Structures are given as C-alpha cells and as structure tokens.
Amino acid sequence: MLAKEFRKKLFGNRSGFGIVEVLISAAVLGFLYLALLHMQVGNREALLRIRGRDGAVEVAQNIIDSLKTVGVASITSFSKNDIVKSWDRGTGGSSTVTYKADVTVGNANEYKATTKSNYDPNIEHVYAKQVDVKVSWNFKGSEQSVNVSSVVR
C-alpha cells in the first residue's frame, strides 16, 4: 500500500513513460550499440590473423607432403615466393594473403646408415632428412611467420 501512495505523490496520476525517459533510454541503447560494433571490428581483425596463420600452416604442410613424394636424395634447401591463398568472407568479399616459404634441409649425418661389403668397405646411405619450413606473410604492416619441422624419410 505504501508503494502506491509513494508513486501517486511522485508521479501524480500520470501513467506510462514521458519523453525524457524515452530519450534517456534511446541514448543508453545507442551507446551499447556502439560498444558492440567496436567489439566486432576487433573480432574481424583477430579472425583475419587466425586465417592467415592457418593458411601458413597449410602451405608449410603442403610443401612437406610434396617433398615426401620426390624422394630423400633430391631434397635440397630452397625458397618460394608469391604463394597466394584466398578465403571467402562472410560479408561478401574475399581475403587474399601472399606467403613466402623458406625450406631448409638439416644436416643429413644424423640419418646415415653405414654398412660394409666385400666390394666397398664403407657404404653410406641417407635414409631421411630434417626439413624446416618457415612460411612468412605480412599482416597490418608487420611480418608474421610460422615454422614447421619434419623428418622426411
């Protein structure tokens, strides 16, 4: 009963919202909307950075897989520029990233088998090589990179 009397004293016989209350609520909702928009811009940049990194890992894995098919004896260090990957964006466009891959073949002495025969006292055979792939790309003016290592047998 006290709440009804207090309300009657405070507002009189009016019911509903006034123009001031509506304007204040619209301003608060506007600030909340701007805050949500600002959070989405940060999320888009993070998503692009993650997609760039995932693309770099995919490029490195494709290089290692292709080296496994050529045979250990023919694997040497090399660099490859202008590897382009594109993704469709949810907003109707596409993102394109250009990668550079540096492949370094490690010391093969760790993966040598030495045997002896009657014809040749020391026969050496390299049965595997350590391969390090560094894939780099530019994101927002800074160079990003991913390193992937594998032993190719």
C-alpha positions in Angstrom: 0.0 0.0 0.0 2.9 2.4 0.7 4.3 1.9 -2.8 1.0 3.0 -4.4 0.9 6.1 -2.2 4.6 6.9 -2.9 4.0 6.6 -6.6 1.0 8.8 -6.5 2.9 11.5 -4.7 5.9 11.2 -7.0 4.2 11.0 -10.4 0.7 12.2 -9.7 -2.0 10.5 -11.8 0.3 10.1 -14.8 0.9 6.6 -16.3 3.4 5.5 -19.0 6.7 7.0 -20.0 7.5 10.6 -20.7 9.6 12.0 -23.5 12.6 12.4 -21.2 12.6 8.8 -20.1 12.3 7.7 -23.8 15.3 9.9 -24.8 17.5 8.7 -22.0 16.8 5.0 -22.8 17.5 5.7 -26.6 20.8 7.3 -25.6 21.8 4.3 -23.4 20.8 1.9 -26.2 22.9 3.9 -28.7 26.0 3.7 -26.5 25.5 -0.1 -26.1 25.1 -0.5 -29.9 28.4 1.4 -30.5 30.2 -0.7 -27.9 29.0 -3.9 -29.7 30.1 -2.5 -33.1 33.5 -1.7 -31.7 33.9 -5.3 -30.3 33.0 -6.7 -33.8 35.8 -4.8 -35.5 38.3 -6.3 -33.1 36.9 -9.7 -33.7 37.2 -9.3 -37.5 40.9 -8.5 -37.2 41.5 -11.4 -35.0 39.7 -13.7 -37.4 41.9 -12.4 -40.3 45.0 -13.0 -38.2 43.9 -16.6 -37.4 43.0 -17.3 -41.0 46.4 -16.0 -42.1 48.2 -18.3 -39.6 46.1 -21.3 -40.6 46.8 -20.7 -44.2 50.6 -20.5 -43.5 50.4 -23.9 -41.6 48.5 -25.3 -44.6 51.2 -24.0 -47.0 54.0 -25.5 -44.9 52.3 -28.9 -44.6 51.7 -29.0 -48.4 55.4 -28.3 -49.0 56.4 -31.1 -46.6 53.9 -33.5 -48.2 55.2 -32.7 -51.7 58.8 -33.3 -50.5 57.9 -36.7 -49.2 56.9 -37.7 -52.8 60.1 -36.7 -54.5 62.5 -38.9 -52.5 65.1 -38.1 -49.9 68.1 -37.9 -52.3 66.7 -35.0 -54.3 65.6 -32.8 -51.3 67.6 -29.5 -51.1 67.0 -26.1 -49.5 65.0 -23.6 -51.5 62.8 -20.5 -51.3 59.4 -20.0 -52.9 57.7 -16.6 -53.2 54.2 -15.5 -54.1 52.2 -18.4 -52.7 48.7 -16.9 -52.8 45.7 -18.2 -50.7 42.2 -16.7 -50.7 39.2 -17.2 -48.5 35.6 -16.1 -48.9 34.4 -13.7 -46.3 31.0 -13.8 -44.7 30.4 -10.2 -45.7 30.5 -11.0 -49.4 34.2 -10.4 -50.3 37.3 -12.4 -50.2 40.6 -12.2 -48.2 43.8 -12.8 -50.0 47.2 -13.5 -48.4 50.6 -13.8 -50.1 53.1 -16.1 -48.4 56.8 -16.7 -48.8 58.3 -20.1 -47.9 61.9 -20.8 -47.0 62.8 -24.5 -46.8 66.0 -25.5 -45.0 67.3 -29.0 -45.1 69.2 -30.0 -42.0 72.4 -32.0 -41.5 72.0 -35.5 -43.0 74.7 -37.1 -40.9 72.1 -38.0 -38.2 70.2 -40.1 -40.7 73.0 -42.1 -42.4 73.3 -45.8 -42.4 76.9 -47.2 -42.9 77.4 -50.8 -43.9 80.4 -52.8 -45.1 80.6 -55.2 -48.0 83.3 -57.1 -49.9 83.3 -54.6 -52.7 83.1 -51.3 -50.9 84.4 -51.0 -47.3 82.1 -48.2 -46.4 78.7 -47.8 -48.0 76.7 -44.8 -46.7 73.0 -44.3 -47.3 71.0 -41.3 -46.3 67.6 -42.6 -45.3 66.0 -39.4 -44.0 66.5 -35.6 -43.8 65.4 -33.0 -41.4 63.3 -30.3 -43.2 62.4 -27.0 -41.6 59.8 -24.8 -43.4 59.4 -21.2 -42.5 56.3 -19.5 -44.0 56.0 -15.7 -43.6 53.4 -13.1 -44.6 52.6 -9.5 -43.9 49.7 -8.6 -41.6 49.0 -4.9 -40.8 52.5 -3.8 -41.7 54.4 -6.4 -39.7 55.9 -9.7 -40.8 54.3 -12.8 -39.3 55.8 -16.3 -39.6 55.2 -20.0 -38.8 57.9 -22.7 -38.6 57.1 -26.3 -39.2 59.7 -29.1 -38.9 59.5 -32.7 -40.1 61.8 -35.6 -40.8 61.2 -36.8 -44.4 62.0 -40.4 -44.9 
